[in-house]
């Protein structure tokens, strides 16, 4: 199964490869709910000192006005990206007064759908489109689902790396076609082995009962205000989290066989009508309820733990950007917010994820069969709800398409040991020992599930005799104290203030330059080739 991995490792070990490998880029996107002192979702508007949520490249909102999204630029190292996230959160906290940023993926007390304000971005067509899209998400899936937070890990290999790697493989394809094909192989393997991420880093084994708003559930009572699963790792990725539930009915799922197949499947989904969404209506009393009544309003609605990405230009659709310029980076979306770290993620996790990316590139990555896709979905759901259950078995598909049962512990141990060679390669390229050390740490968690964040969270709740809400509130206040007592250099304050001012000016310019009404704007957007 690992023949290609060993062959490629041998090739790379015999070449001057280190500098090319060390020039990869890492970026993070971290979502955090703003929470009131009473513990509810903040009803206050986006803080003006943060600039414009529409145009600030580092501080914006996701679904709700209260759901902050903090975005680092592409960074050269784990150290740099953690520092960048630290700086952004520090600046954000400087302009929060009574509010705190919620320290977990699952939200605080949810008083009902109307308690979750939609994000607003101004009066421009682009701003209206973002708000209407979110209104549609709320109507399709429920607003509570949309305020579940996560951390997205963005990763790209450098052009120098790809040029060198293509030469080593003696590949004669067009450069960008080669790069996109390799990234799609990474995506397929991240899907195959992606259950490992919630096992190792899942941090949402419990949830406030208010989140389910009285709905029936198979979750167990932890106490009077908390549901949980004893062996859960990431309920965020489970069946109470955000799911696309109409694609299977319509017979449309993302296809990862190639970039072309992926783009075609996405474009099909955003142009295929869905009767259930047609019942919602496009406009009610003259107000748009959603962008369209199709299976997906836009590509970003498709929930997946991993996405191939290209930077969009102007009013470009993501699928159009991919079609024109190929894959630029991979976005891993399965990370819970780590409640035990003020950043929401720590360096050890990031070193491991970088090893995971290199492993998924070097490992053989055939097309996904229908049965393997079903196994991938089932494995993820099993690990989300029962990942720490002793002797839990998953389904593994070999290169010939045969599926076998294997214990999670055996498979995880096998994968982590195979990652040691890529980890050594990254250590050598970066003159450190952090990558191999991170893999060793995760091997320890494979054999002792009590070391995982999900287990630690339940143990901490039990020790303090607290349910989910009070645990999360305590950790949130602890992180708030960290940032309130953690100085930010004056030049960095000036940098973020300048970014905020420029973003407001840019929003005003966009609003000034709008020349068409919103109906025409939407039509033009969806007619784009």
C-alpha positions as CSV (number, residue, x, y, z in Angstrom):
1,X,0.0,0.0,0.0
2,X,2.9,2.4,0.7
3,X,5.1,1.4,-2.2
4,X,4.7,4.8,-3.9
5,X,5.4,6.6,-0.6
6,X,8.7,4.8,-0.2
7,X,9.7,5.3,-3.8
8,X,9.1,9.0,-3.6
9,X,10.8,9.4,-0.3
10,X,13.9,7.7,-1.8
11,X,13.8,10.1,-4.7
12,X,13.6,13.1,-2.5
13,X,16.3,11.9,-0.1
14,X,18.7,11.7,-3.1
15,X,18.1,15.2,-4.3
16,X,18.8,18.8,-3.2
17,X,15.2,19.1,-2.0
18,X,15.3,20.8,1.4
19,X,15.2,24.4,0.4
20,X,12.2,23.8,-1.9
21,X,10.3,21.9,0.8
22,X,11.0,24.6,3.4
23,X,9.4,27.3,1.3
24,X,5.8,26.1,1.7
25,X,3.1,28.6,3.0
26,X,0.7,28.1,5.9
27,X,-2.4,30.2,6.6
28,X,-5.1,30.0,9.3
29,X,-8.7,31.1,9.5
30,X,-10.2,31.0,13.0
31,X,-13.8,31.6,13.8
32,X,-14.9,32.8,17.2
33,X,-18.3,33.9,18.5
34,X,-18.6,37.2,20.3
35,X,-20.4,36.5,23.6
36,X,-22.1,38.8,26.0
37,X,-21.3,38.9,29.7
38,X,-24.5,37.0,30.4
39,X,-23.3,34.2,28.1
40,X,-25.5,34.7,25.1
41,X,-24.6,35.5,21.5
42,X,-23.7,39.1,21.2
43,X,-26.3,41.4,19.6
44,X,-23.9,44.2,19.2
45,X,-22.8,45.2,15.7
46,X,-19.4,44.4,14.3
47,X,-16.9,46.7,16.1
48,X,-16.2,49.8,13.9
49,X,-12.5,49.7,15.1
50,X,-12.0,46.4,13.2
51,X,-12.7,48.2,9.9
52,X,-15.0,46.8,7.2
53,X,-16.1,43.2,7.4
54,X,-16.4,43.3,3.6
55,X,-12.9,44.3,2.8
56,X,-10.6,43.8,5.8
57,X,-8.4,40.9,4.7
58,X,-7.6,39.8,8.3
59,X,-10.7,40.6,10.4
60,X,-14.2,39.8,9.1
61,X,-17.3,37.8,10.0
62,X,-18.7,34.5,8.9
63,X,-22.4,33.7,9.1
64,X,-23.4,36.0,11.9
65,X,-22.5,39.5,12.8
66,X,-21.4,37.9,16.1
67,X,-19.2,35.2,14.5
68,X,-15.8,36.8,14.0
69,X,-13.4,35.3,11.5
70,X,-9.7,36.0,11.9
71,X,-7.5,35.4,8.8
72,X,-3.7,35.2,8.8
73,X,-1.8,36.0,5.6
74,X,0.2,33.1,4.1
75,X,3.2,32.5,6.4
76,X,6.6,30.9,6.0
77,X,6.5,28.8,9.2
78,X,4.5,27.5,12.1
79,X,6.1,30.0,14.4
80,X,5.2,32.9,12.1
81,X,1.6,31.8,11.5
82,X,0.9,31.3,15.3
83,X,2.4,34.8,15.9
84,X,0.2,36.3,13.2
85,X,-2.9,34.8,14.7
86,X,-1.8,36.0,18.1
87,X,-1.4,39.5,16.8
88,X,-4.8,39.6,15.1
89,X,-6.6,38.3,18.2
90,X,-4.7,40.7,20.4
91,X,-5.9,43.6,18.3
92,X,-9.4,42.3,18.2
93,X,-9.5,42.0,22.0
94,X,-8.3,45.6,22.3
95,X,-11.7,46.7,20.9
96,X,-13.9,44.3,22.9
97,X,-15.1,45.7,26.2
98,X,-17.7,43.5,28.0
99,X,-17.7,40.8,25.4
100,X,-15.5,37.7,25.2
101,X,-14.5,35.4,22.3
102,X,-16.0,32.0,22.8
103,X,-13.2,29.4,23.3
104,X,-15.0,26.3,21.7
105,X,-16.4,25.3,18.4
106,X,-19.9,24.6,19.7
107,X,-21.7,27.8,20.6
108,X,-22.8,29.3,23.9
109,X,-26.4,29.6,25.0
110,X,-28.6,29.9,21.9
111,X,-31.9,31.5,22.8
112,X,-33.4,30.7,19.4
113,X,-33.0,31.4,15.7
114,X,-33.9,35.1,16.0
115,X,-31.1,35.4,18.6
116,X,-28.5,34.9,15.8
117,X,-28.1,38.1,13.8
118,X,-27.0,37.8,10.1
119,X,-23.7,39.4,9.2
120,X,-24.0,42.8,7.4
121,X,-21.4,44.1,5.0
122,X,-22.8,47.5,3.8
123,X,-25.0,48.6,1.0
124,X,-23.1,47.5,-2.1
125,X,-24.2,44.6,-4.3
126,X,-21.3,42.5,-3.1
127,X,-22.4,43.2,0.5
128,X,-26.0,42.4,-0.2
129,X,-25.0,39.1,-1.9
130,X,-23.1,38.0,1.2
131,X,-26.0,38.7,3.5
132,X,-28.6,37.1,1.2
133,X,-26.4,34.0,1.0
134,X,-26.3,33.8,4.7
135,X,-30.1,34.3,5.0
136,X,-30.4,31.3,2.6
137,X,-28.1,29.2,4.7
138,X,-30.2,29.9,7.8
139,X,-33.4,29.0,6.0
140,X,-31.9,25.8,4.5
141,X,-30.1,24.4,7.5
142,X,-31.1,26.5,10.5
143,X,-29.1,29.4,11.9
144,X,-27.8,27.5,15.0
145,X,-25.8,25.2,12.7
146,X,-24.1,28.2,11.1
147,X,-22.6,29.6,14.3
148,X,-20.5,26.4,15.0
149,X,-16.9,27.6,14.8
150,X,-13.8,26.0,13.5
151,X,-10.2,26.5,12.4
152,X,-9.2,26.2,8.8
153,X,-5.7,25.2,7.9
154,X,-4.5,26.4,4.5
155,X,-1.4,25.0,2.9
156,X,0.5,25.4,-0.3
157,X,3.8,24.0,-1.6
158,X,6.0,26.6,-3.4
159,X,6.5,26.9,-7.1
160,X,10.1,25.9,-6.5
161,X,8.9,22.8,-4.8
162,X,6.5,21.9,-7.7
163,X,9.1,22.5,-10.4
164,X,11.6,20.3,-8.6
165,X,9.0,17.6,-7.8
166,X,7.8,17.5,-11.4
167,X,11.3,17.0,-12.6
168,X,12.0,14.3,-10.1
169,X,8.8,12.4,-11.3
170,X,9.9,12.9,-14.9
171,X,6.4,14.3,-15.6
172,X,5.9,16.1,-18.9
173,X,2.5,17.6,-18.3
174,X,1.8,21.4,-18.5
175,X,3.0,22.9,-15.2
176,X,-0.3,24.1,-13.8
177,X,-2.0,20.9,-14.8
178,X,0.6,18.9,-13.0
179,X,0.2,21.1,-9.9
180,X,-3.6,20.8,-9.9
181,X,-3.5,17.1,-10.4
182,X,-1.1,16.7,-7.5
183,X,-3.2,18.9,-5.2
184,X,-6.3,16.8,-6.1
185,X,-4.4,13.7,-5.0
186,X,-3.7,15.4,-1.7
187,X,-7.4,16.2,-1.4
188,X,-8.4,12.6,-2.0
189,X,-6.0,11.4,0.6
190,X,-7.0,14.0,3.1
191,X,-10.6,12.6,2.7
192,X,-9.4,9.0,3.0
193,X,-7.4,9.6,6.2
194,X,-9.2,12.7,7.4
195,X,-10.9,10.8,10.3
196,X,-7.5,11.0,12.0
197,X,-7.9,14.8,12.5
198,X,-11.0,14.7,14.7
199,X,-9.6,11.7,16.6
200,X,-6.4,13.5,17.4
201,X,-7.7,17.1,17.6
202,X,-11.5,17.0,18.0
203,X,-12.6,19.2,20.9
204,X,-16.4,19.1,20.8
205,X,-17.6,16.0,22.7
206,X,-20.4,17.9,24.4
207,X,-22.9,20.7,23.7
208,X,-25.2,23.0,25.5
209,X,-28.8,21.7,25.4
210,X,-30.0,25.0,24.2
211,X,-28.3,24.3,20.8
212,X,-30.7,21.5,20.0
213,X,-33.7,23.7,21.1
214,X,-35.8,20.7,22.4
215,X,-35.2,18.5,19.4
216,X,-35.0,14.7,20.1
217,X,-31.5,13.4,20.2
218,X,-29.6,10.2,21.0
219,X,-27.0,12.2,22.9
220,X,-26.7,11.4,26.6
221,X,-27.2,13.7,29.5
222,X,-23.9,15.0,31.1
223,X,-25.9,17.2,33.5
224,X,-29.0,19.3,33.4
225,X,-27.7,21.6,30.7
226,X,-25.3,19.5,28.7
227,X,-25.5,16.7,26.2
228,X,-22.5,14.6,25.3
229,X,-21.2,11.3,24.0
230,X,-18.8,9.4,26.3
231,X,-16.4,8.6,23.4
232,X,-17.1,11.5,21.1
233,X,-14.3,13.6,19.6
234,X,-16.1,16.2,17.5
235,X,-19.8,16.5,17.6
236,X,-19.2,19.5,15.3
237,X,-18.4,17.0,12.5
238,X,-21.2,14.6,13.6
239,X,-24.9,14.4,12.7
240,X,-25.8,17.5,14.8
241,X,-23.3,19.6,12.9
242,X,-23.6,21.4,9.6
243,X,-24.5,18.9,6.8
244,X,-25.5,19.2,3.2
245,X,-28.6,17.0,3.2
246,X,-30.1,17.5,-0.3
247,X,-27.1,16.5,-2.5
248,X,-27.6,12.8,-2.0
249,X,-31.3,13.0,-2.7
250,X,-30.5,14.9,-6.0
251,X,-27.7,12.5,-6.9
252,X,-25.0,15.2,-6.8
253,X,-21.9,15.0,-4.8
254,X,-18.5,16.6,-5.3
255,X,-16.3,14.5,-7.5
256,X,-12.6,14.6,-6.7
257,X,-11.3,12.4,-9.6
258,X,-9.7,15.5,-11.2
259,X,-9.9,19.3,-11.0
260,X,-12.1,19.3,-14.1
261,X,-14.5,16.8,-12.5
262,X,-14.6,18.7,-9.3
263,X,-15.4,22.0,-11.0
264,X,-18.1,20.4,-13.1
265,X,-19.8,18.8,-10.1
266,X,-19.8,22.1,-8.3
267,X,-21.2,24.0,-11.3
268,X,-23.8,21.4,-11.7
269,X,-24.9,21.8,-8.1
270,X,-25.2,25.6,-8.3
271,X,-27.3,25.3,-11.5
272,X,-29.6,22.4,-10.6
273,X,-33.0,23.3,-9.1
274,X,-34.0,21.7,-5.8
275,X,-37.8,21.4,-5.1
276,X,-37.3,21.7,-1.3
277,X,-35.5,25.1,-1.7
278,X,-38.0,26.2,-4.3
279,X,-40.7,25.9,-1.6
280,X,-38.7,28.5,0.5
281,X,-39.0,30.9,-2.4
282,X,-36.5,33.2,-4.0
283,X,-38.2,36.5,-2.9
284,X,-40.8,37.1,-0.2
285,X,-42.4,40.5,-0.1
286,X,-39.7,41.8,-2.3
287,X,-36.8,40.6,-0.1
288,X,-34.4,37.9,-1.3
289,X,-34.6,34.8,0.9
290,X,-31.6,33.1,-0.9
291,X,-29.4,33.6,-3.9
292,X,-31.2,31.0,-5.9
293,X,-33.3,27.8,-5.3
294,X,-30.7,25.4,-6.6
295,X,-29.0,22.6,-4.7
296,X,-26.2,25.0,-3.8
297,X,-26.5,28.8,-3.8
298,X,-22.8,29.1,-4.4
299,X,-19.9,26.6,-4.2
300,X,-18.9,27.6,-0.6
301,X,-22.2,26.1,0.6
302,X,-20.9,22.6,-0.1
303,X,-19.7,21.3,3.2
304,X,-16.6,19.2,3.0
305,X,-13.7,18.7,5.4
306,X,-11.3,19.7,2.6
307,X,-11.4,22.0,-0.4
308,X,-9.1,22.7,-3.3
309,X,-8.8,26.5,-3.5
310,X,-7.7,29.3,-5.8
311,X,-7.8,33.0,-4.9
312,X,-10.8,34.6,-6.5
313,X,-10.4,37.9,-8.5
314,X,-13.2,40.5,-8.3
315,X,-16.7,39.0,-8.6
316,X,-15.4,35.6,-9.8
317,X,-17.0,32.4,-8.7
318,X,-14.7,29.9,-6.9
319,X,-15.2,27.2,-9.5
320,X,-14.4,29.7,-12.3
321,X,-11.1,30.7,-10.5
322,X,-10.2,27.0,-10.3
323,X,-11.0,26.4,-13.9
324,X,-9.0,29.4,-15.1
325,X,-5.9,29.2,-12.9
326,X,-5.9,25.7,-11.3
327,X,-5.5,24.8,-7.6
328,X,-3.3,27.2,-5.6
329,X,-3.7,25.7,-2.1
330,X,-5.6,23.2,0.0
331,X,-8.0,24.1,2.8
332,X,-8.4,21.6,5.6
333,X,-11.7,22.5,7.4
334,X,-12.0,19.7,10.0
335,X,-10.2,21.3,13.0
336,X,-12.2,22.2,16.1
337,X,-11.3,25.2,18.1
338,X,-8.9,24.0,20.8
339,X,-10.3,25.3,24.0
340,X,-7.1,24.6,25.9
341,X,-5.0,27.2,23.9
342,X,-5.8,30.9,23.7
343,X,-5.0,30.8,19.9
344,X,-7.5,28.1,19.3
345,X,-4.8,25.8,17.9
346,X,-1.2,25.1,19.0
347,X,2.1,24.6,17.3
348,X,2.3,20.9,17.9
349,X,-1.0,20.5,15.9
350,X,0.3,22.6,13.1
351,X,3.6,20.8,12.8
352,X,1.7,17.5,12.6
353,X,-0.7,18.9,10.0
354,X,2.2,20.0,7.8
355,X,3.6,16.4,8.0
356,X,0.1,15.1,7.2
357,X,0.0,17.3,4.0
358,X,3.3,16.0,2.8
359,X,2.4,12.4,3.5
360,X,-0.9,12.8,1.6
361,X,1.1,14.2,-1.4
362,X,3.7,11.4,-1.4
363,X,1.2,8.6,-0.8
364,X,-0.6,6.9,-3.7
365,X,-3.9,8.5,-4.3
366,X,-6.2,6.7,-6.8
367,X,-9.7,7.9,-7.7
368,X,-12.4,7.4,-5.0
369,X,-14.9,4.7,-5.8
370,X,-18.5,5.0,-4.8
371,X,-18.0,2.4,-2.0
372,X,-14.9,4.2,-0.7
373,X,-16.8,7.5,-0.6
374,X,-19.5,5.8,1.5
375,X,-16.8,4.4,3.8
376,X,-15.1,7.8,4.2
377,X,-18.5,9.4,5.2
378,X,-19.2,6.6,7.7
379,X,-15.7,6.6,9.1
380,X,-15.9,10.4,9.8
381,X,-19.3,10.1,11.5
382,X,-18.1,7.1,13.6
383,X,-15.0,8.9,14.8
384,X,-16.9,12.1,15.5
385,X,-19.3,10.3,17.8
386,X,-17.3,7.3,19.0
387,X,-13.7,7.9,18.1
388,X,-12.3,7.0,21.6
389,X,-14.4,3.9,22.0
390,X,-12.1,0.9,22.7
391,X,-11.7,-1.5,19.7
392,X,-13.7,0.9,17.4
393,X,-13.4,-0.4,13.8
394,X,-13.3,1.6,10.6
395,X,-13.5,0.6,6.9
396,X,-10.3,0.8,4.9
397,X,-10.2,0.4,1.1
398,X,-7.0,-0.9,-0.5
399,X,-5.6,0.2,-3.9
400,X,-7.5,-2.6,-5.6
401,X,-10.8,-1.4,-4.2
402,X,-11.2,-4.1,-1.6
403,X,-12.7,-2.9,1.7
404,X,-11.7,-4.4,5.1
405,X,-12.4,-3.7,8.7
406,X,-9.5,-2.4,10.8
407,X,-9.3,-1.0,14.3
408,X,-8.9,2.7,14.5
409,X,-5.9,2.3,16.8
410,X,-4.1,-0.1,14.4
411,X,-4.8,2.1,11.4
412,X,-3.9,5.4,13.2
413,X,-0.7,3.8,14.5
414,X,0.2,2.6,11.0
415,X,-0.4,6.0,9.4
416,X,1.5,7.9,12.1
417,X,4.5,5.6,11.8
418,X,4.5,6.0,8.0
419,X,4.5,9.8,8.6
420,X,7.8,9.6,10.5
421,X,9.9,9.7,7.4
422,X,8.2,12.8,5.9
423,X,8.5,14.3,9.4
424,X,12.2,13.7,9.4
425,X,12.4,15.3,5.9
426,X,10.6,18.4,7.2
427,X,12.9,18.6,10.2
428,X,15.9,18.5,8.0
429,X,14.6,21.1,5.7
430,X,13.7,23.5,8.5
431,X,16.7,22.8,10.8
432,X,14.5,21.6,13.7
433,X,13.1,18.5,15.4
434,X,9.5,19.8,15.8
435,X,7.9,17.7,13.1
436,X,9.1,14.3,14.3
437,X,8.3,15.3,17.8
438,X,4.8,16.2,16.8
439,X,4.2,12.8,15.2
440,X,5.5,11.1,18.3
441,X,3.1,13.1,20.4
442,X,0.2,12.0,18.3
443,X,1.3,8.3,18.4
444,X,1.0,8.6,22.2
445,X,-2.6,9.9,21.8
446,X,-3.3,6.9,19.6
447,X,-2.4,4.5,22.4
448,X,-3.9,6.7,25.2
449,X,-7.1,8.4,24.1
450,X,-7.2,10.2,27.4
451,X,-4.5,12.5,26.0
452,X,-6.8,13.8,23.2
453,X,-8.5,17.2,23.6
454,X,-11.9,15.7,23.6
455,X,-11.1,13.4,26.5
456,X,-9.3,16.2,28.4
457,X,-12.4,18.4,28.0
458,X,-14.8,15.8,29.5
459,X,-12.3,15.1,32.3
460,X,-12.0,18.8,33.1
461,X,-15.8,19.2,33.1
462,X,-16.1,16.3,35.5
463,X,-13.3,17.5,37.8
464,X,-14.9,21.0,38.1
465,X,-18.4,19.6,38.2
466,X,-19.3,21.9,35.2
467,X,-21.4,21.4,32.1
468,X,-20.3,22.5,28.7
469,X,-21.4,26.1,29.0
470,X,-19.6,26.8,32.3
471,X,-16.5,25.0,31.1
472,X,-16.4,27.0,27.8
473,X,-17.2,30.2,29.7
474,X,-14.3,29.6,32.1
475,X,-11.9,28.9,29.3
476,X,-13.1,31.9,27.3
477,X,-12.5,34.2,30.3
478,X,-9.1,32.7,30.8
479,X,-8.1,33.4,27.2
480,X,-9.6,36.9,27.5
481,X,-7.4,37.5,30.5
482,X,-4.4,36.3,28.5
483,X,-5.0,38.8,25.7
484,X,-6.0,41.7,28.0
485,X,-2.6,41.3,29.8
486,X,-0.6,40.5,26.7
487,X,0.8,43.7,25.2
488,X,0.8,44.3,21.4
489,X,3.7,46.2,19.9
490,X,2.9,49.8,18.9
491,X,3.9,49.2,15.3
492,X,1.5,46.3,15.1
493,X,-1.3,48.4,16.5
494,X,-0.6,51.0,13.9
495,X,-0.6,48.3,11.2
496,X,-4.0,47.0,12.1
497,X,-5.5,50.5,12.5
498,X,-4.2,51.3,9.0
499,X,-5.7,48.1,7.7
500,X,-9.0,49.0,9.3
501,X,-9.0,52.5,7.8
502,X,-8.1,51.3,4.3
503,X,-10.8,48.6,4.4
504,X,-13.5,51.2,5.3
505,X,-12.3,53.4,2.4
506,X,-12.3,50.4,0.1
507,X,-15.9,49.5,1.1
508,X,-17.0,53.1,0.5
509,X,-15.3,53.0,-3.0
510,X,-17.1,49.8,-3.9
511,X,-20.5,51.3,-2.8
512,X,-19.7,54.4,-4.9
513,X,-18.9,52.5,-8.0
514,X,-22.0,50.2,-8.0
515,X,-23.7,50.8,-11.4
516,X,-26.4,48.1,-11.5
517,X,-29.3,47.1,-9.3
518,X,-29.1,43.9,-7.3
519,X,-31.2,41.8,-9.6
520,X,-29.0,42.5,-12.5
521,X,-25.9,42.0,-10.4
522,X,-27.0,38.5,-9.4
523,X,-27.9,37.6,-12.9
524,X,-24.5,38.7,-14.2
525,X,-22.8,36.7,-11.4
526,X,-24.5,33.4,-12.2
527,X,-24.2,33.9,-16.0
528,X,-20.4,34.2,-15.8
529,X,-18.8,31.5,-17.8
